[in-house]
Amino acid sequence: MFEPADDAAYAYLLGWYLGDGCVSRTARSYQLVIVADLAYFWIIVDCCLAIRAAFPGRIPHVRPHPVHNCVRIENGWTRWPEVFPQHGPGRKHERPIVLEPWQELIVEAFPWRFLAGLLHSDGCRTVNRFKTKLPLGRVAEYEYPRWFFSNMSADIRALFCSTCEQLGLRWTQSNRRNISISHRDSVALLDEHVGRKT
């Protein structure tokens, strides 16, 4: 059982790791890599601060991708496989992803931070706009915000959905890999606790 210095920061990083993170073997150690969209610099800062809070002494390095509009947040450490025991060969959606009991306790204690990590990595907030013709012939335009969480792994989607249910958030599965949250009160809660990612 690994004990982070800051459980809230760890819950956030666990969401990031499950979304866009990996742990790789190097010659003498292991390397954590989290990929983040360069458009959301404040999220990159949050991720780096969380690494430093959860694991004092770990200083992340941010490296721009040579081709894509993203960065790699990297740190080498021998203990990364203990920190993220979901580490294993192959892609996450091709193998079981199950939290350890100590991780479950942290997620239950800090569900909003866990959701923030998942949504900052594999989520987005959009505004759905549509038009409809009313009985008297007038065309009305409507719009409403919604959040999406998209992940190929059924296990990771299930973790997202169960955490939403713990918090009373209403979700629907819009297709095989996407979870949608469009209920007004649920969107407002996500905006308050997660912040906007549009």
Number of C-alpha atoms within 10 A of each C-alpha: 10 13 13 17 13 16 20 21 24 26 30 27 27 24 25 25 22 23 26 18 22 22 24 15 14 11 5 9 12 17 19 22 21 24 22 25 17 16 13 13 13 10 19 22 12 15 23 20 15 21 22 16 18 20 17 12 9 14 14 19 13 18 12 15 14 8 6 9 11 18 21 21 21 19 18 20 15 14 13 20 19 12 18 21 16 20 19 15 10 8 12 21 13 11 14 14 19 13 17 12 10 11 21 15 14 20 24 14 14 18 22 21 23 27 27 22 28 29 26 27 26 19 22 16 21 15 12 11 10 10 10 11 10 9 7 6 8 9 11 10 10 10 10 13 15 20 23 19 23 22 22 15 19 17 17 22 20 13 21 21 20 15 19 19 12 10 14 12 18 16 19 13 15 12 9 11 13 16 21 19 22 22 16 12 13 19 18 15 15 21 15 10 12 18 15 14 15 11
